[in-house]
């Protein structure tokens, strides 16, 4: 796990930017505090910040070259099956200088070129320079666990793990208003676009080849969008296979030459991962956070039950709202592209405190998108199988709109959910999906922009991006599996995995995700929809497969997720900063991006008895404004 960057200059003008390589690499220090390495070959420069995990010796430092010095690698991630792959290479009489997975990856590329990607089990973003061919090969893992951003113009190609490194090369900064329009709906910006024009993200499952002053992008892995579902009458056999494949995935992710543990929230997903890991690691360390001031969201009781059940060495970090509040400013300082998932705050603190004891942590991320674990998945099921209740909720839409809505109360949150469901029931399947993935609908997002900013939104480009992510739902009779594939393409890499990568790497902690082992994912995506969710149960297959493995107390309990008291903060502790700095009326007018009156209306809703999702939208504006002040 590391931070990487590099530049391929096409001419002398591009080569002038090579002087920024060391500074750009240093910007990634938090991702890799253990070593910095640089490579310079006149027109090509590569930089690497190392977080030592496998083979912590200097022999595994990067940039790494083969014995001929023809090939040079910078690599971010881990290859879990590297020992098996290394043995295959040894049989070809390949010699190795280190015990690292990085050297195995380099030799695999030398022998198999782009076909090596199909052989890898792991998560990665890497680049390999071929001096003889004068080419640069850049790749990203199947599900986008690791990031890869790039900038291209007629003079140069630049890549990096984070945008702050790209900007260190003095690349131009121009707002992509189509990306901003998307962000104002989702609170994040999905690949391949970014908040800046000419800065893009390599998509999951893609690789790029830079040669002869041109960029070519290829797809080596696709989520199965035209799968044939396995028969439902083999449910017991499928449960056994789920257990077998997941335990293998966990085992693969236990390889490390540094201390390792797991996140244990007390939910089904992290408890399964922790329990499976405890079978193979003696005195496994597990970590969770509790909320002193928000008992409704505190799950440490269930985490303690799971830890006792599996005999782990469990640590609970008990946080106050003050702890969460102070972390908020560290996060705003670290984010280099607007990203407004507020659950990043507890993930940041959990990573920060966990890093004090271990360098690697396994998490349960990905299970919800594979097995249908969110409330929206059950809502999708009801939308696809409407009964009299669903029809009644749809008809009462005017009532839901008139009633107070708030995430801060059980009744207000239920009314909010009923309105979203009723609105979705009146839309086509693709539009329903987008509505339920968003905090604001398109017209509301557009109204927040000034007329000048609106004129710079390319609606055609936005619709093309949107349709790309909704492609699995365009069929005549989409299933729950089609909804899950959309989540795996949109929400998982661009929100959930981005959050974990940013917040863990800000604290030099490597987080591994067994649920996203590609052998496991490919199998789960073949399981029938009804094996995952029905009218009364989410994550049916996963819960049933591990029912005799987990403590019974973990079943039939509410799912909370990583929530923070955002609405409360925005109304109290942050109100002065909102008024005087982030959303100051004079500043907004001078900035010329947002409509002052519409922002005022949003803030009025925030303080009303019917805030709805205004807190999330205001937080999105705060994150953008904080980012804009730092970079513009």
C-alpha positions as CSV (number, residue, x, y, z in Angstrom):
1,X,0.0,0.0,0.0
2,X,1.6,3.2,-1.1
3,X,1.3,6.4,-3.1
4,X,2.5,6.6,-6.7
5,X,2.9,9.3,-9.3
6,X,4.7,9.8,-12.6
7,X,5.1,11.9,-15.8
8,X,5.7,10.9,-19.4
9,X,6.8,14.0,-21.3
10,X,6.2,14.0,-25.1
11,X,8.5,17.0,-25.8
12,X,10.8,19.5,-24.2
13,X,7.8,21.6,-23.0
14,X,6.4,18.6,-21.2
15,X,9.8,17.7,-19.8
16,X,10.0,21.1,-18.0
17,X,7.4,19.7,-15.6
18,X,9.8,16.9,-14.5
19,X,11.2,19.4,-12.0
20,X,8.0,18.9,-9.9
21,X,8.4,15.1,-9.6
22,X,10.0,15.1,-6.1
23,X,7.5,17.6,-4.7
24,X,4.5,15.7,-6.3
25,X,5.8,12.5,-4.7
26,X,6.2,14.2,-1.3
27,X,2.5,15.2,-1.4
28,X,1.7,11.5,-1.0
29,X,3.7,11.1,2.2
30,X,0.7,10.2,4.3
31,X,0.0,7.2,2.0
32,X,3.6,6.0,2.4
33,X,5.6,7.3,5.3
34,X,8.3,4.7,5.2
35,X,10.4,5.6,2.1
36,X,10.4,7.9,-0.9
37,X,12.0,6.8,-4.2
38,X,12.4,8.6,-7.5
39,X,13.3,7.5,-11.1
40,X,14.2,9.8,-13.9
41,X,14.9,8.8,-17.5
42,X,15.0,12.1,-19.4
43,X,11.4,12.1,-20.6
44,X,9.9,9.8,-17.9
45,X,9.8,10.3,-14.2
46,X,8.3,8.0,-11.6
47,X,7.8,8.6,-7.9
48,X,6.9,6.3,-5.0
49,X,6.0,6.7,-1.3
50,X,6.2,3.4,0.5
51,X,4.1,1.9,3.3
52,X,6.0,-1.3,4.1
53,X,3.8,-4.4,4.4
54,X,5.4,-7.3,2.6
55,X,9.2,-7.7,2.7
56,X,9.9,-4.5,4.7
57,X,13.6,-4.5,3.6
58,X,15.1,-1.9,1.3
59,X,15.3,-4.6,-1.4
60,X,11.5,-4.0,-1.9
61,X,11.7,-0.3,-2.2
62,X,10.4,1.4,-5.4
63,X,10.7,2.5,-8.1
64,X,11.8,-1.1,-8.8
65,X,13.7,-2.2,-11.9
66,X,14.4,-5.6,-13.4
67,X,18.0,-6.7,-13.7
68,X,18.3,-5.4,-17.3
69,X,16.9,-1.9,-16.2
70,X,14.5,-2.0,-19.1
71,X,11.4,-2.1,-17.0
72,X,10.6,0.2,-14.0
73,X,7.6,-0.3,-11.7
74,X,5.7,1.9,-9.2
75,X,3.0,0.0,-7.5
76,X,0.2,0.8,-4.9
77,X,-1.6,-2.2,-3.4
78,X,-1.1,-5.9,-2.6
79,X,-1.0,-9.1,-4.7
80,X,-2.4,-11.8,-2.4
81,X,-1.5,-14.8,-4.6
82,X,2.0,-13.6,-5.2
83,X,3.6,-16.7,-3.7
84,X,1.8,-19.0,-6.1
85,X,2.6,-16.7,-9.0
86,X,6.3,-16.5,-7.9
87,X,6.5,-20.3,-7.9
88,X,5.3,-20.3,-11.5
89,X,7.9,-17.8,-12.5
90,X,10.7,-19.7,-10.7
91,X,9.8,-22.7,-12.8
92,X,10.6,-20.5,-15.8
93,X,14.0,-19.9,-14.2
94,X,13.2,-16.3,-13.2
95,X,15.5,-15.0,-10.4
96,X,14.3,-12.7,-7.6
97,X,16.2,-10.2,-5.5
98,X,13.5,-9.7,-2.8
99,X,10.6,-11.4,-1.1
100,X,8.1,-8.8,-2.2
101,X,4.9,-9.0,-4.2
102,X,6.1,-6.0,-6.1
103,X,8.9,-7.9,-7.8
104,X,6.6,-10.7,-8.7
105,X,4.2,-8.2,-10.3
106,X,7.1,-6.7,-12.3
107,X,8.2,-10.1,-13.6
108,X,4.7,-11.1,-14.4
109,X,4.3,-8.0,-16.7
110,X,7.7,-8.7,-18.3
111,X,6.6,-12.3,-19.2
112,X,2.9,-11.9,-19.9
113,X,2.4,-8.1,-20.5
114,X,-1.3,-7.0,-20.0
115,X,-2.4,-10.6,-19.6
116,X,-0.8,-10.6,-16.2
117,X,-3.9,-8.6,-15.0
118,X,-6.1,-11.7,-15.2
119,X,-3.7,-13.6,-13.0
120,X,-3.7,-11.2,-10.1
121,X,-5.7,-11.6,-7.0
122,X,-5.5,-8.4,-5.0
123,X,-6.0,-4.7,-5.2
124,X,-3.8,-2.4,-7.1
125,X,-2.9,0.7,-9.2
126,X,0.5,0.5,-10.8
127,X,2.6,1.8,-13.7
128,X,5.4,0.1,-15.6
129,X,7.8,2.0,-17.9
130,X,9.3,0.1,-20.8
131,X,12.5,1.9,-21.8
132,X,13.0,-0.1,-25.0
133,X,9.5,0.4,-26.3
134,X,9.3,3.9,-24.9
135,X,5.9,3.1,-23.4
136,X,4.1,3.4,-20.1
137,X,1.6,0.8,-18.9
138,X,-0.9,1.9,-16.2
139,X,-3.6,-0.3,-14.6
140,X,-6.3,-0.3,-11.9
141,X,-7.8,-3.2,-10.1
142,X,-11.1,-4.8,-11.0
143,X,-13.4,-2.9,-8.5
144,X,-11.6,0.4,-8.1
145,X,-10.3,-0.3,-4.6
146,X,-7.2,1.7,-5.4
147,X,-7.3,5.1,-7.1
148,X,-5.6,6.2,-10.4
149,X,-6.0,9.8,-11.6
150,X,-4.4,11.2,-14.7
151,X,-3.9,14.4,-16.7
152,X,-3.2,14.5,-20.4
153,X,-2.4,17.3,-22.9
154,X,-0.3,17.6,-26.1
155,X,2.9,17.8,-24.0
156,X,2.6,15.2,-21.3
157,X,0.8,12.5,-19.5
158,X,0.8,12.7,-15.6
159,X,-0.7,10.1,-13.2
160,X,-1.0,10.0,-9.4
161,X,-2.8,8.3,-6.5
162,X,-4.3,11.6,-5.4
163,X,-5.2,14.9,-7.1
164,X,-2.9,16.9,-4.8
165,X,0.1,15.2,-6.4
166,X,-1.2,16.0,-9.9
167,X,-1.6,19.6,-9.0
168,X,2.0,19.7,-7.7
169,X,3.0,19.5,-11.4
170,X,1.4,22.9,-11.9
171,X,-1.4,21.4,-14.1
172,X,-4.1,23.9,-15.0
173,X,-7.1,24.2,-12.5
174,X,-10.4,24.7,-14.3
175,X,-13.7,23.6,-12.8
176,X,-15.6,20.9,-14.6
177,X,-19.1,22.2,-14.1
178,X,-20.7,19.0,-15.4
179,X,-18.8,17.2,-12.6
180,X,-20.0,19.8,-10.1
181,X,-23.6,19.3,-11.2
182,X,-23.2,15.6,-10.6
183,X,-21.6,16.2,-7.2
184,X,-24.5,18.4,-6.1
185,X,-26.7,15.4,-6.7
186,X,-24.6,12.5,-5.3
187,X,-22.1,14.2,-2.9
188,X,-19.3,12.5,-4.8
189,X,-17.9,12.6,-8.3
190,X,-17.9,9.2,-10.2
191,X,-15.1,8.1,-12.5
192,X,-14.0,8.8,-15.2
193,X,-14.6,12.5,-14.6
194,X,-13.2,14.7,-11.8
195,X,-13.9,18.1,-10.5
196,X,-11.2,19.5,-12.8
197,X,-11.3,19.6,-16.6
198,X,-8.6,17.4,-18.2
199,X,-8.1,15.4,-15.0
200,X,-9.7,12.0,-15.3
201,X,-9.8,8.7,-13.3
202,X,-9.0,5.3,-14.8
203,X,-12.1,3.2,-14.4
204,X,-12.1,-0.1,-12.4
205,X,-11.0,-3.0,-14.5
206,X,-9.1,-0.8,-17.0
207,X,-5.6,-0.4,-18.2
208,X,-4.0,2.3,-20.3
209,X,-1.0,2.3,-22.7
210,X,0.9,5.6,-23.4
211,X,3.0,5.3,-26.5
212,X,3.9,7.5,-29.4
213,X,2.4,10.6,-27.6
214,X,-1.0,9.0,-27.4
215,X,-3.2,7.4,-24.8
216,X,-5.2,4.2,-25.4
217,X,-7.5,2.8,-22.7
218,X,-8.7,-0.9,-22.6
219,X,-11.0,-2.9,-20.4
220,X,-9.7,-6.2,-19.0
221,X,-12.5,-6.9,-16.5
222,X,-16.2,-6.3,-16.6
223,X,-18.8,-7.0,-13.9
224,X,-21.1,-9.7,-15.3
225,X,-24.1,-7.8,-16.7
226,X,-25.6,-10.7,-18.6
227,X,-25.2,-13.4,-16.1
228,X,-27.4,-16.5,-16.0
229,X,-28.6,-16.9,-12.4
230,X,-28.0,-20.2,-10.6
231,X,-31.1,-22.2,-9.7
232,X,-32.7,-21.3,-6.4
233,X,-33.3,-25.0,-5.4
234,X,-29.6,-25.3,-4.7
235,X,-29.8,-22.8,-1.8
236,X,-28.0,-25.0,0.8
237,X,-25.2,-25.9,-1.6
238,X,-24.8,-22.2,-2.4
239,X,-24.5,-21.3,1.2
240,X,-21.7,-23.8,1.6
241,X,-19.9,-22.3,-1.4
242,X,-20.3,-18.8,0.0
243,X,-18.7,-19.9,3.2
244,X,-15.8,-21.7,1.5
245,X,-15.0,-18.9,-1.0
246,X,-15.2,-16.2,1.7
247,X,-12.9,-18.0,4.1
248,X,-10.4,-18.5,1.3
249,X,-10.7,-14.7,0.5
250,X,-10.0,-13.9,4.2
251,X,-7.1,-16.3,4.4
252,X,-5.5,-14.7,1.3
253,X,-5.7,-11.3,3.0
254,X,-3.8,-12.4,6.1
255,X,-0.4,-12.3,4.5
256,X,1.7,-9.5,6.0
257,X,5.1,-8.9,7.6
258,X,3.6,-6.2,9.9
259,X,0.9,-6.3,12.7
260,X,-2.6,-7.1,11.3
261,X,-6.2,-6.8,12.7
262,X,-9.8,-6.3,11.7
263,X,-12.5,-3.7,12.0
264,X,-15.4,-5.1,14.1
265,X,-18.4,-2.9,14.2
266,X,-20.8,-5.6,15.6
267,X,-22.6,-5.8,12.3
268,X,-23.0,-9.1,10.3
269,X,-20.3,-8.2,7.7
270,X,-17.4,-7.2,9.9
271,X,-18.3,-10.0,12.4
272,X,-18.0,-12.6,9.7
273,X,-14.7,-11.3,8.5
274,X,-13.3,-11.1,12.0
275,X,-14.6,-14.6,12.9
276,X,-13.0,-16.2,9.8
277,X,-9.8,-14.3,10.4
278,X,-9.7,-15.5,14.1
279,X,-9.7,-19.1,12.8
280,X,-6.3,-18.4,11.3
281,X,-4.7,-15.7,13.5
282,X,-4.0,-16.4,17.1
283,X,-5.1,-13.5,19.4
284,X,-6.5,-11.5,16.6
285,X,-6.8,-7.8,17.3
286,X,-10.2,-6.3,16.5
287,X,-11.2,-2.6,16.7
288,X,-14.4,-0.7,16.9
289,X,-15.6,2.8,17.9
290,X,-18.4,3.8,20.2
291,X,-20.3,7.0,20.5
292,X,-20.5,8.4,24.0
293,X,-23.0,11.1,23.1
294,X,-25.1,9.2,20.5
295,X,-26.2,6.0,22.1
296,X,-28.7,5.3,19.2
297,X,-25.7,4.8,16.8
298,X,-23.5,3.0,19.3
299,X,-23.0,-0.6,18.4
300,X,-20.1,-1.5,20.7
301,X,-22.4,-3.9,22.7
302,X,-22.7,-6.1,19.6
303,X,-19.0,-5.7,18.8
304,X,-18.1,-6.9,22.3
305,X,-20.5,-9.9,21.9
306,X,-18.8,-10.9,18.6
307,X,-15.3,-10.3,20.0
308,X,-16.0,-12.6,23.1
309,X,-17.6,-15.2,20.8
310,X,-14.5,-15.4,18.6
311,X,-12.0,-14.8,21.4
312,X,-10.3,-11.8,19.9
313,X,-8.3,-9.1,21.6
314,X,-10.8,-6.3,21.2
315,X,-10.3,-2.6,21.6
316,X,-13.1,-0.1,21.7
317,X,-12.4,3.5,21.0
318,X,-15.1,5.5,22.8
319,X,-15.6,8.8,21.0
320,X,-17.4,12.0,22.0
321,X,-19.0,14.4,19.6
322,X,-16.1,16.6,20.3
323,X,-13.7,14.0,19.0
324,X,-15.7,13.7,15.8
325,X,-16.0,17.4,15.4
326,X,-12.3,18.0,15.6
327,X,-11.6,15.2,13.1
328,X,-13.9,17.0,10.6
329,X,-11.3,19.8,10.1
330,X,-8.4,17.3,9.5
331,X,-10.6,15.6,6.8
332,X,-11.5,18.9,5.1
333,X,-7.8,19.7,5.0
334,X,-6.8,16.3,3.5
335,X,-9.5,16.0,0.8
336,X,-8.2,17.2,-2.6
337,X,-11.4,16.6,-4.5
338,X,-14.9,17.4,-3.2
339,X,-16.2,14.3,-1.4
340,X,-19.1,14.7,1.1
341,X,-20.0,11.3,2.5
342,X,-20.1,12.3,6.2
343,X,-19.5,8.7,7.3
344,X,-15.8,9.4,6.3
345,X,-15.4,11.1,9.7
346,X,-15.7,8.0,11.9
347,X,-13.8,6.0,9.3
348,X,-11.0,8.5,9.6
349,X,-10.9,8.3,13.4
350,X,-11.1,4.5,13.4
351,X,-8.2,4.4,11.0
352,X,-6.2,6.9,13.0
353,X,-6.6,5.0,16.3
354,X,-6.2,1.5,14.7
355,X,-2.9,2.5,13.1
356,X,-1.4,3.0,16.6
357,X,-1.6,-0.8,17.1
358,X,-1.6,-2.4,13.6
359,X,-0.6,-1.5,10.0
360,X,-3.2,-3.7,8.2
361,X,-6.9,-4.0,8.9
362,X,-9.5,-6.2,7.2
363,X,-13.0,-4.7,6.8
364,X,-16.5,-5.9,5.8
365,X,-16.9,-3.3,3.0
366,X,-18.6,-4.5,-0.2
367,X,-21.0,-7.0,1.4
368,X,-24.0,-4.6,1.2
369,X,-23.5,-4.1,-2.6
370,X,-23.1,-7.8,-3.2
371,X,-25.9,-9.2,-1.0
372,X,-28.5,-6.3,-0.9
373,X,-27.9,-5.0,2.5
374,X,-29.3,-1.5,2.3
375,X,-32.9,-0.4,3.0
376,X,-33.0,0.8,-0.6
377,X,-32.5,-2.8,-1.8
378,X,-35.7,-3.9,0.0
379,X,-37.4,-0.8,-1.5
380,X,-36.3,-1.9,-4.9
381,X,-37.8,-5.4,-4.2
382,X,-41.1,-3.8,-3.3
383,X,-41.0,-1.6,-6.4
384,X,-40.5,-4.7,-8.5
385,X,-43.2,-6.6,-6.7
386,X,-45.7,-3.9,-5.8
387,X,-48.6,-4.9,-3.4
388,X,-51.4,-2.8,-2.0
389,X,-49.1,-1.2,0.6
390,X,-46.7,0.0,-2.1
391,X,-49.6,1.4,-4.1
392,X,-51.0,3.2,-1.1
393,X,-47.6,4.8,-0.2
394,X,-47.3,6.0,-3.8
395,X,-50.8,7.6,-3.7
396,X,-50.0,9.4,-0.5
397,X,-47.0,11.3,-1.9
398,X,-48.6,14.7,-1.3
399,X,-49.1,13.9,2.3
400,X,-45.5,12.7,2.8
401,X,-44.3,16.0,1.2
402,X,-46.4,18.0,3.6
403,X,-45.2,16.2,6.8
404,X,-41.9,17.1,8.6
405,X,-38.9,15.0,7.6
406,X,-35.6,14.6,9.5
407,X,-33.0,12.0,9.9
408,X,-32.7,13.1,13.6
409,X,-36.0,11.4,14.6
410,X,-37.4,7.9,13.9
411,X,-40.8,9.3,12.7
412,X,-39.3,12.1,10.6
413,X,-36.8,9.6,9.0
414,X,-39.6,7.2,8.2
415,X,-41.6,10.0,6.5
416,X,-38.5,10.9,4.6
417,X,-38.1,7.3,3.4
418,X,-41.8,7.1,2.5
419,X,-41.6,10.2,0.3
420,X,-38.5,8.9,-1.5
421,X,-40.2,5.6,-2.0
422,X,-43.4,7.2,-3.3
423,X,-41.4,9.4,-5.7
424,X,-39.4,6.4,-7.0
425,X,-42.6,4.4,-7.6
426,X,-43.6,7.1,-10.1
427,X,-40.4,6.8,-12.1
428,X,-38.9,4.4,-14.5
429,X,-36.4,1.8,-13.0
430,X,-33.3,3.7,-14.1
431,X,-34.6,7.1,-12.9
432,X,-35.8,5.5,-9.6
433,X,-32.3,4.1,-9.0
434,X,-30.7,7.5,-9.6
435,X,-33.3,9.2,-7.4
436,X,-32.6,6.8,-4.5
437,X,-28.8,7.2,-5.0
438,X,-29.0,11.0,-4.8
439,X,-29.5,13.7,-2.2
440,X,-30.9,16.1,-4.8
441,X,-32.7,15.8,-8.1
442,X,-31.2,17.3,-11.2
443,X,-33.4,20.5,-11.3
444,X,-32.6,21.2,-7.6
445,X,-28.9,20.8,-8.1
446,X,-28.9,23.0,-11.2
447,X,-30.8,25.8,-9.4
448,X,-28.1,26.0,-6.8
449,X,-25.7,27.2,-9.6
450,X,-25.6,30.8,-10.9
451,X,-26.8,31.3,-14.5
452,X,-23.2,31.6,-15.6
453,X,-22.2,28.3,-13.9
454,X,-25.4,26.6,-15.3
455,X,-24.4,27.6,-18.9
456,X,-21.1,25.7,-18.4
457,X,-22.9,22.4,-17.5
458,X,-22.8,20.0,-20.4
459,X,-26.1,18.2,-19.9
460,X,-25.5,15.8,-22.7
461,X,-22.2,14.7,-21.2
462,X,-23.9,14.3,-17.8
463,X,-26.7,12.1,-19.3
464,X,-24.1,9.9,-21.1
465,X,-22.3,9.4,-17.8
466,X,-25.5,8.7,-16.0
467,X,-26.7,6.2,-18.6
468,X,-23.4,4.5,-18.5
469,X,-23.9,3.8,-14.8
470,X,-27.5,2.8,-15.3
471,X,-26.8,0.5,-18.2
472,X,-27.7,-2.6,-16.3
473,X,-31.2,-1.3,-15.5
474,X,-32.2,-0.5,-19.1
475,X,-33.6,-4.0,-19.8
476,X,-37.3,-4.6,-20.0
477,X,-37.5,-6.5,-16.7
478,X,-34.5,-5.6,-14.5
479,X,-33.9,-7.8,-11.4
480,X,-32.4,-7.0,-8.0
481,X,-29.1,-8.4,-9.4
482,X,-29.2,-5.6,-12.0
483,X,-29.7,-3.1,-9.2
484,X,-26.7,-4.6,-7.3
485,X,-24.5,-4.4,-10.4
486,X,-25.4,-0.7,-10.7
487,X,-24.3,-0.3,-7.1
488,X,-21.1,-2.2,-7.7
489,X,-20.3,0.1,-10.6
490,X,-21.4,3.5,-9.1
491,X,-21.7,3.5,-5.4
492,X,-19.1,1.0,-4.4
493,X,-15.9,2.4,-6.2
494,X,-16.9,6.1,-6.2
495,X,-18.3,6.4,-2.7
496,X,-17.6,3.5,-0.4
497,X,-14.1,2.5,-1.5
498,X,-13.0,6.0,-2.1
499,X,-14.0,6.9,1.4
500,X,-12.1,4.0,2.9
501,X,-9.0,4.6,0.7
502,X,-8.9,8.3,1.5
503,X,-9.5,8.0,5.3
504,X,-7.2,5.0,5.9
505,X,-4.3,6.2,3.7
506,X,-4.5,9.6,5.4
507,X,-3.4,7.6,8.4
508,X,-1.0,5.2,6.6
509,X,-3.3,2.2,7.4
510,X,-3.9,-0.5,4.8
511,X,-7.5,-1.7,4.7
512,X,-8.2,-5.0,2.9
513,X,-11.7,-6.1,1.7
514,X,-12.2,-9.8,1.5
515,X,-15.8,-9.5,0.2
516,X,-14.2,-8.0,-3.0
517,X,-12.1,-11.0,-3.8
518,X,-12.9,-11.4,-7.5
519,X,-13.5,-15.1,-7.3
520,X,-16.1,-14.5,-4.6
521,X,-17.7,-11.5,-6.4
522,X,-18.1,-13.5,-9.6
523,X,-19.8,-16.3,-7.8
524,X,-22.1,-14.0,-5.7
525,X,-23.2,-12.2,-8.8
526,X,-24.5,-15.4,-10.3
527,X,-26.8,-16.2,-7.3
528,X,-30.5,-15.6,-7.9
529,X,-32.0,-12.3,-6.7
530,X,-34.3,-14.0,-4.3
531,X,-31.4,-15.5,-2.5
532,X,-30.3,-12.0,-1.5
533,X,-33.4,-10.1,-0.6
534,X,-37.1,-10.6,-0.3
535,X,-40.1,-8.8,1.2
536,X,-38.8,-9.4,4.8
537,X,-35.1,-10.0,4.7
538,X,-32.0,-8.3,3.4
539,X,-28.7,-10.1,2.8
540,X,-30.6,-13.4,3.1
541,X,-27.9,-15.6,1.6
542,X,-25.1,-14.2,3.7
543,X,-27.1,-14.2,6.9
544,X,-28.2,-17.8,6.4
545,X,-24.8,-19.1,5.3
546,X,-23.2,-17.9,8.6
547,X,-26.2,-18.3,11.0
548,X,-24.5,-21.1,13.0
549,X,-21.2,-19.3,13.0
550,X,-22.2,-15.9,14.4
551,X,-23.7,-15.0,17.9
552,X,-27.5,-15.1,17.7
553,X,-27.7,-11.6,19.2
554,X,-26.3,-10.1,15.9
555,X,-29.5,-11.2,14.0
556,X,-32.7,-9.2,13.9
557,X,-31.2,-6.0,15.0
558,X,-31.3,-2.6,13.2
559,X,-28.6,-1.6,10.8
560,X,-27.2,1.8,11.7
561,X,-24.0,2.3,9.7
562,X,-21.4,4.9,10.4
563,X,-23.6,7.9,11.2
564,X,-22.6,11.2,12.7
565,X,-24.8,14.0,14.2
566,X,-24.3,16.2,11.2
567,X,-27.6,18.0,11.4
568,X,-26.9,19.0,15.0
569,X,-23.5,20.3,14.2
570,X,-24.6,22.3,11.2
571,X,-27.3,24.0,13.4
572,X,-25.0,24.6,16.4
573,X,-21.2,24.2,16.4
574,X,-20.6,24.9,12.7
575,X,-23.3,27.6,12.3
576,X,-20.8,30.5,12.7
577,X,-18.4,29.1,10.2
578,X,-21.2,28.5,7.8
579,X,-22.4,32.0,8.1
580,X,-19.0,33.8,8.2
581,X,-16.8,31.6,6.0
582,X,-18.0,28.7,4.0
583,X,-21.4,30.0,2.9
584,X,-20.8,33.7,3.6
585,X,-23.1,35.7,1.3
586,X,-20.4,38.2,0.1
587,X,-18.0,35.3,-0.5
588,X,-20.6,33.4,-2.6
589,X,-21.4,36.5,-4.6
590,X,-17.7,37.2,-5.3
591,X,-17.1,33.5,-6.1
592,X,-19.8,33.4,-8.7
593,X,-20.6,29.7,-8.6
594,X,-23.6,29.3,-6.4
595,X,-26.9,31.3,-6.3
596,X,-27.0,33.2,-3.0
597,X,-30.8,33.1,-2.7
598,X,-31.0,29.4,-3.3
599,X,-28.2,28.8,-0.7
600,X,-30.2,30.9,1.7
601,X,-33.3,28.8,1.1
602,X,-31.3,25.6,1.7
603,X,-30.0,27.0,5.0
604,X,-33.5,28.1,6.0
605,X,-34.7,24.5,5.4
606,X,-31.8,23.2,7.5
607,X,-33.0,25.2,10.5
608,X,-36.7,24.4,9.9
609,X,-38.8,21.6,11.4
610,X,-38.7,19.9,8.0
611,X,-35.0,19.6,7.2
612,X,-35.2,16.5,5.0
613,X,-31.8,15.8,3.4
614,X,-30.8,19.5,3.6
615,X,-28.0,18.6,6.0
616,X,-26.3,16.4,3.5
617,X,-26.7,19.0,0.8
618,X,-25.3,21.8,3.0
619,X,-22.4,19.5,4.0
620,X,-21.7,19.0,0.3
621,X,-21.5,22.7,-0.2
622,X,-19.2,23.1,2.8
623,X,-16.8,20.4,1.5
624,X,-16.7,22.1,-1.9
625,X,-16.2,25.6,-0.5
626,X,-13.4,24.3,1.8
627,X,-11.7,22.6,-1.2
628,X,-12.2,25.7,-3.4
629,X,-10.6,28.0,-0.8
630,X,-7.5,25.8,-0.6
631,X,-7.0,25.3,-4.3
632,X,-8.4,28.4,-5.9
